[in-house]
Amino acid sequence: MKLLTCRWLLIMIAGLWLGCNRTERLASAPLAASPGEPTQAQGTLPTLKLWLGAEEITAEQALSSIQIQTGLMFRKEMPENHGMLFVFDHPHRASFWMRNTVLPLTCAYIDPDGVILEIRDMKPLDEAAIQAASDRVQFVLEMNQGWFSRHKVSAGMVVRTERGSLQETYFGGK
């Protein structure tokens, strides 16, 4: 009887210890991604040459909703004159964040005519939305942080592609 009581007491102590320790383990575990949320870098997307004034860059093209949602998440490096161009069907007030993005980036919000409206720096892993001032954003170009200032590219400049204007390239217009 005494042996049974000791075993029962040991089982209860072990259960309490495991139960208390379980909460600590759960609190330190990384949160699982929501269904449909990217969990790794997407492969290199098709590229296109862009010109911003005299500056030539190679831009990956994010065209589908999953490509746009994933963007440069989980990427660890990007060459100096490379970036990612996000293409939207209609002008809107774009808002970007840096969830799961470790590269420091600068984004240019661009109107349907390819005119850079504004340029904004973004901090790695910052989930605060960086909203455009204009509701006429149809394209967003992300580059390594500081690229625009290093290359003297500023608001008001026009982005062109190897096929013509952004509208001609993506929508067959102008």
Backbone as numpy.savetxt, mean C-alpha at the origin, in Angstrom:
# Nx Ny Nz CAx CAy CAz Cx Cy Cz
-6.70 -43.22 48.63 -7.53 -42.03 48.63 -6.66 -40.78 48.63
-5.60 -40.81 49.48 -4.71 -39.66 49.55 -4.01 -39.45 48.21
-3.63 -40.53 47.50 -2.98 -40.45 46.20 -3.93 -39.85 45.17
-5.19 -40.23 45.21 -6.20 -39.70 44.30 -6.40 -38.21 44.52
-6.43 -37.77 45.77 -6.58 -36.36 46.10 -5.39 -35.56 45.60
-4.18 -36.09 45.76 -2.97 -35.39 45.28 -2.99 -35.25 43.76
-3.38 -36.33 43.08 -3.45 -36.26 41.60 -4.48 -35.22 41.17
-5.64 -35.23 41.82 -6.70 -34.28 41.50 -6.22 -32.85 41.73
-5.53 -32.63 42.80 -5.00 -31.31 43.11 -3.97 -30.88 42.07
-3.09 -31.79 41.66 -2.10 -31.48 40.62 -2.77 -31.15 39.29
-3.80 -31.90 38.93 -4.53 -31.64 37.68 -5.18 -30.26 37.73
-5.76 -29.89 38.85 -6.41 -28.58 38.97 -5.37 -27.45 38.88
-4.24 -27.62 39.54 -3.19 -26.60 39.49 -2.67 -26.45 38.06
-2.43 -27.59 37.40 -1.95 -27.55 36.01 -2.99 -26.87 35.12
-4.27 -27.19 35.32 -5.33 -26.57 34.52 -5.39 -25.07 34.73
-5.30 -24.64 35.98 -5.30 -23.20 36.26 -4.09 -22.52 35.64
-2.94 -23.13 35.74 -1.72 -22.55 35.18 -1.83 -22.43 33.67
-2.29 -23.50 33.01 -2.45 -23.47 31.55 -3.51 -22.46 31.14
-4.60 -22.39 31.89 -5.66 -21.44 31.58 -5.20 -20.00 31.69
-4.46 -19.69 32.74 -3.94 -18.32 32.90 -2.89 -18.02 31.84
-2.05 -18.95 31.56 -0.98 -18.75 30.57 -1.55 -18.61 29.16
-2.70 -19.25 28.89 -3.32 -19.21 27.56 -3.65 -17.78 27.16
-4.19 -16.99 28.06 -4.54 -15.60 27.76 -3.30 -14.83 27.34
-2.21 -15.04 28.05 -0.97 -14.35 27.72 -0.49 -14.73 26.32
-0.57 -16.02 25.99 -0.14 -16.47 24.66 -1.02 -15.86 23.59
-2.34 -15.83 23.81 -3.25 -15.28 22.81 -3.00 -13.79 22.60
-2.73 -13.06 23.66 -2.52 -11.63 23.54 -1.27 -11.30 22.74
-0.27 -12.17 22.78 0.97 -11.88 22.07 0.99 -12.45 20.65
-0.02 -13.24 20.27 -0.05 -13.81 18.93 -0.44 -12.74 17.92
0.15 -12.78 16.71 -0.23 -11.81 15.69 -1.68 -12.02 15.28
-2.34 -10.93 14.94 -3.72 -11.02 14.51 -3.79 -11.60 13.11
-4.74 -12.45 12.87 -4.91 -13.03 11.54 -5.48 -11.98 10.60
-5.12 -12.07 9.33 -5.65 -11.16 8.33 -7.13 -11.45 8.12
-7.88 -10.41 7.80 -9.29 -10.58 7.46 -9.39 -11.35 6.16
-10.49 -12.06 5.95 -10.64 -12.79 4.68 -10.51 -11.83 3.49
-9.73 -12.23 2.51 -9.54 -11.40 1.32 -8.45 -10.35 1.45
-7.91 -10.16 2.67 -6.86 -9.16 2.87 -5.52 -9.76 2.45
-4.70 -8.98 1.71 -3.39 -9.50 1.28 -2.52 -9.90 2.48
-1.78 -11.00 2.31 -0.89 -11.47 3.37 0.55 -11.57 2.91
0.79 -11.27 1.64 2.15 -11.29 1.10 2.23 -10.34 -0.08
3.46 -10.01 -0.48 3.66 -9.11 -1.62 3.11 -9.76 -2.88
2.50 -8.94 -3.72 2.07 -9.47 -5.01 3.29 -9.50 -5.93
3.23 -10.34 -6.94 4.32 -10.40 -7.90 4.46 -9.07 -8.64
5.56 -8.92 -9.35 5.76 -7.69 -10.12 4.65 -7.59 -11.17
4.01 -6.43 -11.22 2.92 -6.19 -12.16 3.49 -5.72 -13.50
2.69 -5.79 -14.58 3.17 -5.27 -15.87 3.58 -3.80 -15.72
4.64 -3.42 -16.44 5.18 -2.07 -16.30 4.93 -1.23 -17.54
5.11 0.07 -17.36 4.94 1.05 -18.41 5.91 2.19 -18.14
6.51 2.74 -19.18 7.38 3.91 -19.02 6.51 5.15 -18.84
6.87 5.97 -17.87 6.21 7.26 -17.63 7.24 8.36 -17.71
6.80 9.56 -18.10 7.66 10.73 -18.08 6.99 11.80 -17.25
7.75 12.35 -16.34 7.33 13.48 -15.52 8.34 14.57 -15.84
7.98 15.47 -16.75 8.98 16.40 -17.28 10.01 15.58 -18.02
11.29 15.80 -17.72 12.38 15.07 -18.38 12.69 13.74 -17.68
12.07 13.50 -16.54 12.35 12.29 -15.75 11.59 11.08 -16.29
12.32 10.00 -16.56 11.71 8.75 -17.01 11.68 7.76 -15.86
10.52 7.15 -15.67 10.42 6.11 -14.64 9.74 4.87 -15.23
9.91 3.77 -14.55 9.22 2.53 -14.89 8.19 2.31 -13.79
6.93 2.24 -14.19 5.85 2.09 -13.20 5.12 0.78 -13.39
4.98 0.04 -12.30 4.09 -1.11 -12.31 2.67 -0.56 -12.34
1.78 -1.25 -13.05 0.41 -0.78 -13.21 -0.55 -1.58 -12.34
-1.14 -0.93 -11.35 -2.16 -1.56 -10.51 -3.52 -1.20 -11.11
-4.14 -2.19 -11.75 -5.38 -1.94 -12.49 -6.61 -2.59 -11.85
-6.46 -3.79 -11.33 -7.60 -4.49 -10.74 -7.75 -4.09 -9.28
-8.92 -4.39 -8.72 -9.15 -4.01 -7.32 -8.17 -4.70 -6.37
-7.83 -5.97 -6.62 -6.88 -6.66 -5.74 -5.47 -6.09 -5.91
-5.09 -5.72 -7.13 -3.78 -5.09 -7.35 -3.72 -3.74 -6.64
-4.80 -2.98 -6.71 -4.85 -1.67 -6.05 -4.82 -1.86 -4.54
-5.61 -2.80 -4.03 -5.66 -3.05 -2.58 -4.30 -3.49 -2.04
-3.59 -4.32 -2.77 -2.30 -4.84 -2.31 -1.18 -3.84 -2.51
-1.17 -3.15 -3.65 -0.16 -2.13 -3.91 1.25 -2.62 -3.62
1.99 -1.86 -2.84 3.37 -2.19 -2.50 3.50 -2.85 -1.12
2.39 -3.38 -0.60 2.44 -4.07 0.69 3.48 -5.17 0.68
4.18 -5.30 1.77 5.14 -6.37 2.04 6.41 -6.29 1.18
6.53 -5.30 0.31 7.75 -5.17 -0.49 8.84 -4.60 0.40
10.05 -5.06 0.20 11.17 -4.62 1.05 12.07 -3.61 0.36
11.98 -3.51 -0.97 12.80 -2.54 -1.70 12.16 -2.22 -3.04
12.57 -1.07 -3.59 12.11 -0.67 -4.91 13.23 0.17 -5.53
13.62 -0.13 -6.75 14.69 0.65 -7.39 14.33 2.14 -7.46
15.34 2.99 -7.55 15.16 4.44 -7.48 14.17 5.00 -8.50
14.25 4.62 -9.73 13.36 5.21 -10.75 12.19 4.29 -11.09
11.75 3.54 -10.11 10.59 2.67 -10.27 9.50 3.12 -9.31
8.26 2.84 -9.69 7.13 3.17 -8.84 5.94 2.30 -9.18
4.79 2.67 -8.63 3.55 1.97 -8.95 2.49 3.01 -9.26
1.82 2.83 -10.40 0.73 3.70 -10.83 -0.59 2.98 -10.58
-1.46 3.61 -9.79 -2.78 3.09 -9.50 -3.76 3.79 -10.44
-4.55 3.00 -11.16 -5.47 3.54 -12.16 -6.90 3.26 -11.71
-7.71 4.32 -11.61 -9.10 4.20 -11.19 -10.03 4.51 -12.36
-11.19 3.87 -12.39 -12.15 4.06 -13.48 -12.68 5.49 -13.56
-12.87 6.11 -12.40 -13.48 7.44 -12.36 -12.72 8.34 -11.38
-12.72 9.64 -11.64 -12.12 10.57 -10.67 -12.88 10.50 -9.34
-12.15 10.64 -8.26 -12.74 10.62 -6.92 -11.75 11.25 -5.94
-12.14 11.36 -4.69 -11.24 11.86 -3.65 -10.48 10.65 -3.10
-9.31 10.41 -3.64 -8.51 9.24 -3.27 -8.01 9.36 -1.83
-7.84 8.22 -1.22 -7.32 8.15 0.14 -6.45 6.90 0.23
-5.18 7.09 0.58 -4.24 5.97 0.65 -3.71 5.84 2.07
-3.30 4.62 2.42 -2.69 4.34 3.71 -1.50 3.42 3.48
-0.79 3.11 4.55 0.45 2.34 4.45 0.38 1.01 5.21
-0.79 0.45 5.32 -0.93 -0.84 6.02 -0.01 -1.88 5.37
0.77 -2.55 6.19 1.69 -3.61 5.76 2.71 -3.15 4.72
2.97 -1.86 4.68 3.93 -1.30 3.72 5.12 -0.76 4.49
6.27 -1.40 4.33 7.45 -1.02 5.10 8.34 -0.02 4.37
8.11 0.16 3.08 8.90 1.14 2.32 8.38 2.54 2.60
9.25 3.50 2.91 8.78 4.89 3.00 8.48 5.38 1.58
7.28 5.89 1.38 6.84 6.28 0.04 6.37 7.73 -0.01
6.33 8.26 -1.22 5.68 9.53 -1.50 4.69 9.25 -2.61
3.47 9.79 -2.49 2.48 9.57 -3.54 2.11 10.89 -4.20
1.82 10.80 -5.48 1.32 11.94 -6.24 -0.12 11.63 -6.62
-1.03 12.52 -6.26 -2.42 12.41 -6.68 -2.53 13.13 -8.01
-3.09 12.45 -9.02 -3.05 12.93 -10.40 -4.48 12.97 -10.96
-4.81 14.05 -11.67 -6.15 14.20 -12.22 -6.30 13.45 -13.55
-7.52 13.41 -14.14 -7.74 12.66 -15.38 -6.86 13.12 -16.55
-6.43 14.38 -16.54 -5.58 14.90 -17.62 -4.10 14.60 -17.39
-3.78 13.92 -16.29 -2.39 13.59 -15.99 -1.65 14.66 -15.23
-2.36 15.68 -14.76 -1.73 16.77 -14.01 -1.58 16.35 -12.55
-0.37 16.50 -12.02 -0.14 16.21 -10.60 -0.81 17.29 -9.77
-1.75 16.88 -8.93 -2.49 17.81 -8.08 -1.77 18.10 -6.78
-1.22 17.07 -6.18 -0.49 17.23 -4.91 0.42 16.03 -4.70
1.42 16.24 -3.87 2.41 15.21 -3.56 2.48 15.08 -2.05
2.35 13.85 -1.54 2.30 13.64 -0.09 3.25 12.53 0.34
4.01 12.78 1.40 4.86 11.74 2.00 3.99 10.83 2.86
4.38 9.55 2.89 3.65 8.56 3.67 4.64 7.79 4.54
4.25 7.53 5.78 5.12 6.83 6.74 4.87 5.33 6.70
5.94 4.53 6.75 5.78 3.07 6.76 4.83 2.61 7.87
3.96 1.68 7.51 3.04 1.01 8.42 1.98 1.91 9.05
1.89 3.17 8.61 0.91 4.11 9.15 -0.45 3.82 8.51
-1.43 3.50 9.33 -2.76 3.17 8.81 -3.69 4.37 8.76
-3.17 5.56 9.08 -3.99 6.77 8.96 -4.17 7.09 7.47
-5.39 7.39 7.08 -5.68 7.70 5.68 -5.05 9.03 5.29
-4.44 9.05 4.11 -3.89 10.28 3.55 -4.80 10.64 2.38
-5.74 11.52 2.67 -6.78 11.85 1.71 -6.36 13.01 0.82
-6.68 12.90 -0.46 -6.39 13.98 -1.41 -7.29 15.17 -1.11
-6.80 16.36 -1.41 -7.60 17.57 -1.23 -8.66 17.69 -2.32
-8.41 17.09 -3.48 -9.31 17.19 -4.63 -10.14 15.92 -4.80
-11.32 16.10 -5.39 -12.14 14.94 -5.72 -11.97 14.56 -7.20
-10.91 15.05 -7.83 -10.64 14.78 -9.24 -9.46 13.82 -9.46
-9.14 13.01 -8.49 -8.01 12.09 -8.60 -8.44 10.83 -9.36
-7.73 10.53 -10.45 -8.01 9.30 -11.20 -6.80 8.37 -11.22
-5.63 8.92 -10.88 -4.39 8.14 -10.87 -3.61 8.52 -9.62
-2.89 7.55 -9.08 -1.99 7.81 -7.96 -0.67 7.13 -8.29
0.42 7.87 -8.16 1.75 7.33 -8.42 2.54 7.30 -7.12
2.95 6.09 -6.71 3.78 5.94 -5.51 5.23 5.72 -5.93
6.12 6.47 -5.30 7.56 6.38 -5.54 8.26 6.29 -4.19
9.55 5.93 -4.20 10.32 5.97 -2.96 10.23 7.37 -2.38
10.18 7.44 -1.05 10.02 8.73 -0.40 11.14 9.69 -0.79
10.73 10.90 -1.16 11.68 11.95 -1.54 12.01 11.97 -3.02
11.55 10.98 -3.79 11.89 10.92 -5.21 11.44 12.19 -5.93
10.22 12.63 -5.69 9.70 13.81 -6.39 10.54 15.04 -6.11
10.89 15.28 -4.86 11.71 16.46 -4.54 13.13 16.32 -5.07
13.72 15.13 -5.00 15.07 14.93 -5.54 15.14 15.19 -7.04
14.04 14.93 -7.73 14.01 15.08 -9.19 13.26 16.33 -9.63
12.96 17.19 -8.67 12.29 18.47 -8.94 10.98 18.30 -9.71
10.23 17.28 -9.34 8.90 17.04 -9.90 7.90 17.59 -8.88
6.99 18.43 -9.35 6.08 19.11 -8.43 4.65 19.15 -8.98
3.74 19.60 -8.13 2.34 19.76 -8.53 2.28 20.68 -9.75
1.36 20.36 -10.65 1.21 21.13 -11.88 1.88 20.47 -13.08
2.84 19.60 -12.83 3.51 18.90 -13.94 2.58 17.81 -14.48
2.78 17.46 -15.76 1.94 16.48 -16.43 2.69 15.16 -16.57
2.00 14.07 -16.27 2.54 12.72 -16.43 2.12 12.20 -17.80
3.09 11.69 -18.55 2.81 11.10 -19.87 3.35 9.68 -19.89
2.83 8.87 -20.79 3.28 7.49 -20.92 3.94 7.31 -22.29
4.49 6.13 -22.50 5.08 5.81 -23.80 4.01 5.73 -24.89
2.74 5.71 -24.48 1.62 5.64 -25.44 0.87 6.96 -25.56
1.30 7.99 -24.85 0.61 9.29 -24.89 0.17 9.71 -23.50
-0.99 10.37 -23.43 -1.50 10.82 -22.14 -2.02 9.63 -21.33
-2.26 9.84 -20.05 -2.82 8.78 -19.22 -4.21 8.39 -19.73
-5.01 9.38 -20.16 -6.34 9.09 -20.71 -6.25 8.24 -21.97
-5.34 8.59 -22.87 -5.16 7.81 -24.10 -4.72 6.38 -23.77
-3.82 6.28 -22.84 -3.26 4.98 -22.49 -4.29 4.05 -21.87
-5.09 4.57 -20.95 -5.99 3.70 -20.19 -7.45 3.74 -20.61
-7.88 4.83 -21.24 -9.30 4.95 -21.55 -9.57 5.31 -23.02
-8.51 5.40 -23.84 -8.68 5.67 -25.26 -9.11 7.10 -25.57
-9.13 7.98 -24.59 -9.56 9.37 -24.81 -8.40 10.31 -25.01
-8.72 11.54 -25.37 -7.79 12.67 -25.55 -6.45 12.23 -26.05
